[in-house]
Amino acid sequence: MDDPRPLPFDDDDDVPEATAPPLSVSELNALVKGLVEGSFGGVTVEGEISNCKAWSSGHVYFTLKDDFAQVRAVLFRTQARQLKFRLEDGLRVVIRGRLSVYEVKGEYQLIADTVAPHGLGALQAAFEQLKRRLQAEGLFDAARKRALPALPRRIGIVTSADGAALRDILRILITRHPSASIVIRSARVQGEDAPGDLVKALRLIAKVPEIDVVIIGRGGGSAEDLWAFNDENLARAIVACPVPVISAVGHEVDFTIADFVADVRAATPSNAAELVVDRADHVRARIDRAADRLRRAVDRRLAAGAQRHERCAYRLDNWPVKIALRDRDRDVLRSRLVRALGTRLTAERARFDSLRRRLERRDIRRVAADLRGRLLQADGRLLAAVTSRRHRAERLAGTLAARLDAMSPLAVLGRGYALCWNAARTGIIRSASQVNPGDRVQVTLAEGELGCRVEDTRPRGPERSEGAERPEDQRGGGAPRN
């Protein structure tokens, strides 16, 4: 039963009486592909490359974009091999190709037939790309490059066998360094096969025994003619060469990648030969200068020897007289020597006797005996002095004892006198007025003491003499007056 509902996006007037069967996705994409490829011929598109990726199959897939849109693009292997530069992100290019639809994903894409850098030649773009990449790897660093040998014995040359560059190099080398051995490896220097041929020739010549330096290059030409020396494989072969490499490509204004990676860059092929033999010229000049110096030194040495020979011959002319004079001088010297030895021996003998006497005076036995005698004398003097001092002390002690005994109160008491003390024995009573009747006093005698009580006091009358004794004194009632 037919569906009475209209199909989407169809006008009512165009509705067929009988609807066609539905299309599959593959059929639809095929129709779109045919429509796109039939409607568009060749197109030229300018844009910036992004998301660029080269597959192992050799195809290169990328996106071409501007500020507002983007489109997928592909460069197949056959066209990619013909590119002189490498596609990379950020590169602005002009692509000539055709539009197509990738049926598997239903996406339309731009199939590129030719790709050219925008505003820059393809060769120049490829040159700048390779230069930046190799410089980033350090292949241009001066520290990596080697110095040319001072005197190369075997020189290798890689160039075209039919070019003028080879003739120029050989002319200079044969003229200025004829002793050098020259090895030539012919190679194509122009065309698509030239880079591989140059790499092969360089590797073969590097294997030649005792090769010292290699010159690689060609004469002048356009950028396309010199393009073989901008090959990456050739640049890496130059770096890997075990001996120093001189790059001599084109004229002085021409620069190639080989010039940057080579150990030395020559402005021209002739200049490369001059650089090689220039070191040899320097060595020869140094050898010549050394030979001149050696010759002058030998001449000076011969002249000095001749002068010595003449002096010796002159001395030998009157040898008997000279021998006699030498004998006389010998006798004079012998007599002077004998006198000097006698004087010296006398002086030494006197010095020895002086030392012997000084040593004898310092003999330990003599010194000990002398010290012993001096000690005995000092001991006798000391004993006499001590005895005399003791006698004087004894006499002085006797005198002082006699004087002390004479002045002692005990001696006075022994003659019958007495000392009268107060009861506390703190003072001597010298006057009767010092006590009162009934007071107790202490009386010290020559032998013992008396405790007494005062019965009566009488002052001493004026008629009595100072030395007369009172009856009380004779009875022991008083004390003598001091």
SVG drawing of the C-alpha trace seen along z (x, -y; Angstrom):
<svg xmlns="http://www.w3.org/2000/svg" viewBox="-2 -68 164 70">
<polyline fill="none" stroke="black" stroke-width="0.4" points="0.0,0.0 1.5,-3.4 2.4,-5.9 0.2,-9.0 2.7,-11.2 4.9,-13.4 8.7,-12.9 10.8,-15.5 12.1,-18.4 9.9,-17.6 7.4,-19.9 3.9,-18.7 3.8,-19.5 6.9,-17.3 5.9,-14.2 6.1,-11.3 3.4,-8.9 5.8,-6.1 8.8,-6.7 12.3,-5.3 13.9,-2.8 16.2,-4.5 20.0,-4.9 22.7,-3.4 25.3,-5.5 27.9,-4.2 25.7,-5.0 25.0,-8.5 28.7,-9.2 29.4,-7.9 26.8,-10.2 28.3,-13.1 31.8,-12.2 30.7,-12.1 28.8,-15.3 31.8,-17.1 34.4,-15.7 32.2,-16.5 31.4,-20.0 34.9,-21.1 37.9,-20.9 41.4,-21.9 41.5,-24.4 44.3,-26.5 44.1,-27.1 46.3,-29.2 46.5,-28.5 48.6,-27.4 49.5,-23.8 48.6,-22.3 48.3,-18.7 50.8,-17.6 51.7,-13.9 53.8,-11.7 52.8,-8.1 55.1,-5.1 53.3,-4.6 54.8,-7.8 51.5,-9.8 51.3,-13.1 48.0,-14.1 47.5,-17.6 44.9,-20.4 44.9,-23.6 43.4,-26.5 43.0,-30.2 41.6,-32.5 38.0,-31.3 37.9,-27.8 39.9,-24.7 39.9,-21.7 41.6,-18.4 44.2,-17.7 46.4,-14.8 49.6,-14.6 50.2,-11.2 53.5,-9.4 54.3,-10.0 53.9,-13.8 55.5,-13.9 58.7,-12.4 59.0,-15.3 58.9,-18.0 62.2,-19.9 61.2,-20.9 59.4,-19.2 55.8,-20.0 55.6,-21.1 53.1,-22.9 53.0,-26.6 54.2,-26.7 52.1,-28.8 51.7,-27.2 49.8,-27.4 48.3,-24.1 47.0,-23.2 44.8,-20.1 41.3,-18.8 38.4,-18.2 37.3,-14.7 35.2,-12.9 36.6,-10.2 33.6,-7.8 34.6,-5.8 34.1,-8.8 32.0,-11.0 34.5,-13.8 35.6,-15.9 39.3,-16.6 41.7,-18.4 44.0,-16.2 47.2,-18.1 49.0,-17.7 51.6,-20.5 52.6,-22.3 54.7,-25.5 55.7,-27.8 53.8,-31.1 56.1,-34.0 59.3,-31.8 60.8,-29.4 60.6,-25.7 64.3,-25.3 64.9,-28.2 62.3,-26.9 63.9,-23.4 67.3,-24.9 66.2,-27.0 64.3,-24.0 67.3,-21.7 69.7,-24.4 67.6,-25.0 67.3,-21.3 71.0,-20.5 72.0,-23.6 69.7,-22.5 71.5,-19.1 74.9,-20.9 76.4,-19.9 77.4,-23.5 79.2,-24.0 82.8,-25.3 83.9,-23.1 83.1,-20.0 85.1,-20.9 88.7,-19.7 91.8,-21.6 93.5,-20.8 96.7,-18.7 99.9,-20.7 101.5,-18.7 99.1,-16.3 100.7,-13.4 97.6,-12.1 94.8,-14.4 91.3,-13.1 89.1,-14.9 85.4,-14.2 84.0,-16.1 83.1,-15.6 85.9,-14.2 84.9,-16.5 84.5,-19.7 86.8,-22.7 86.9,-22.5 89.1,-19.4 91.5,-20.9 91.9,-24.0 92.5,-22.0 95.1,-19.7 96.9,-22.6 97.5,-24.3 98.3,-21.1 100.8,-19.9 102.5,-23.3 102.7,-24.1 102.8,-20.6 104.2,-18.1 105.2,-15.6 101.6,-15.0 99.7,-11.9 96.3,-12.7 93.3,-10.3 90.3,-11.3 86.8,-9.8 84.5,-10.9 80.9,-11.7 77.9,-13.4 77.5,-16.9 74.2,-17.8 70.9,-16.1 68.6,-13.9 71.1,-11.1 74.0,-13.5 73.4,-13.5 73.6,-9.7 76.6,-9.5 78.4,-12.1 77.7,-10.3 79.0,-7.0 82.2,-8.6 82.9,-10.4 82.5,-7.1 84.8,-5.3 87.5,-7.9 87.4,-8.0 88.4,-4.3 91.6,-4.9 94.6,-4.2 96.5,-7.2 94.2,-9.8 94.7,-13.0 92.1,-15.5 89.2,-15.4 88.1,-18.2 84.5,-18.0 82.9,-20.5 82.2,-21.7 82.2,-24.9 79.7,-27.6 76.1,-27.5 72.5,-28.3 70.8,-27.3 69.3,-24.3 72.7,-23.2 74.2,-23.4 71.2,-21.7 73.0,-18.3 75.2,-19.8 72.1,-20.7 71.2,-17.1 70.8,-15.9 72.4,-12.5 75.5,-14.2 75.7,-16.6 75.7,-13.7 78.2,-11.8 80.6,-14.9 80.1,-15.0 80.8,-11.2 84.0,-11.4 87.0,-10.3 89.3,-13.0 88.8,-16.8 86.6,-17.8 86.9,-21.0 83.7,-22.1 84.4,-24.0 81.0,-24.6 80.4,-27.3 81.7,-30.8 82.3,-32.9 78.7,-34.2 77.2,-30.6 76.4,-28.9 75.2,-25.3 74.5,-23.0 77.8,-21.2 79.6,-24.5 78.1,-24.7 78.8,-21.1 82.3,-20.8 85.4,-21.4 86.6,-24.2 84.6,-26.2 86.5,-27.3 85.2,-30.2 86.1,-28.3 87.7,-25.0 91.0,-26.8 90.8,-28.3 90.4,-24.8 93.6,-23.7 95.4,-26.8 94.1,-26.1 95.6,-22.6 99.0,-23.6 99.1,-26.8 99.8,-24.8 102.5,-22.9 104.0,-26.2 104.2,-27.3 105.9,-24.0 108.4,-24.4 109.1,-28.0 109.6,-26.9 111.9,-24.1 113.9,-26.6 114.2,-29.0 115.3,-26.2 117.9,-25.1 119.2,-28.7 119.5,-28.8 121.2,-25.4 123.6,-26.6 124.5,-29.7 124.9,-27.8 127.2,-25.3 129.2,-28.2 129.5,-29.9 130.6,-26.6 133.2,-26.0 134.5,-29.6 134.7,-29.2 136.6,-25.9 139.0,-27.4 139.7,-30.2 140.3,-27.7 142.6,-25.7 144.6,-28.9 144.9,-29.7 146.1,-26.1 148.6,-26.2 150.0,-29.5 150.3,-28.1 152.2,-25.0 154.8,-27.0 157.1,-27.8 156.2,-24.8 159.7,-24.2 159.8,-27.8 156.3,-27.5 157.0,-24.3 160.0,-25.8 158.0,-28.8 155.3,-26.4 158.0,-24.5 159.2,-27.8 155.7,-28.7 155.2,-25.3 158.3,-25.6 157.2,-29.1 153.8,-27.8 155.3,-24.7 157.5,-27.0 154.6,-29.3 152.5,-26.2 155.2,-24.9 155.5,-28.2 151.7,-28.6 151.4,-25.0 154.2,-25.7 152.6,-29.0 149.3,-27.2 150.6,-24.3 152.4,-26.7 149.2,-28.6 147.2,-25.5 149.8,-24.1 149.7,-27.3 145.9,-27.2 146.0,-23.5 148.3,-24.3 146.1,-27.1 143.1,-24.8 144.9,-22.1 145.9,-24.5 142.3,-25.8 141.2,-22.2 143.7,-21.3 142.5,-24.2 139.0,-22.9 140.0,-19.3 137.4,-17.9 139.9,-16.5 141.7,-19.8 138.5,-21.7 137.2,-19.2 140.4,-19.4 140.3,-23.2 136.7,-23.3 137.4,-20.9 140.3,-23.0 138.1,-26.2 135.3,-24.3 137.6,-23.3 138.9,-26.8 135.4,-28.2 134.3,-25.5 137.2,-26.5 136.4,-30.2 132.7,-29.5 133.5,-27.4 135.8,-30.1 133.2,-32.7 130.4,-30.6 132.7,-30.0 133.6,-33.6 129.9,-34.7 128.9,-32.1 131.5,-33.4 130.4,-37.0 126.8,-35.9 127.6,-34.1 129.5,-37.0 126.7,-39.4 124.1,-37.0 126.1,-36.9 126.4,-40.6 122.7,-41.1 121.7,-38.4 123.8,-40.1 122.2,-43.4 118.8,-41.9 119.5,-40.1 120.6,-43.4 117.5,-45.1 115.1,-42.3 112.6,-43.0 113.2,-39.6 116.8,-40.5 115.5,-43.5 113.0,-41.2 115.9,-38.9 117.6,-41.7 114.5,-42.0 112.2,-44.2 108.5,-43.4 105.8,-44.4 102.4,-45.5 99.4,-45.0 95.8,-45.9 93.4,-43.1 92.6,-42.6 96.4,-42.6 95.7,-45.2 98.1,-47.8 101.0,-48.4 100.4,-50.5 103.1,-53.2 101.4,-55.5 99.5,-54.9 96.9,-57.3 95.9,-54.7 94.4,-52.4 92.1,-52.7 92.0,-50.8 90.3,-47.5 91.3,-47.1 92.9,-43.9 96.3,-43.9 98.6,-41.3 102.3,-41.4 104.8,-39.7 108.0,-38.5 111.1,-36.9 109.6,-33.6 105.8,-33.5 103.0,-36.1 101.0,-37.4 97.4,-38.3 97.1,-41.2 94.5,-43.6 95.3,-47.3 94.9,-48.2 96.2,-51.7 97.8,-54.2 100.5,-56.8 101.8,-59.2 105.6,-59.6 106.8,-62.6 109.0,-65.2 111.8,-64.7 112.5,-61.2 114.9,-60.7 113.7,-59.2 115.9,-56.2 115.1,-55.5 113.0,-52.5 109.9,-52.7 109.3,-50.3 106.3,-48.9 108.5,-48.2 110.9,-46.3 107.9,-44.2 106.7,-43.6 103.7,-45.9 104.7,-48.0 106.4,-47.8 109.6,-49.6 109.1,-52.7 110.2,-52.6"/>
</svg>
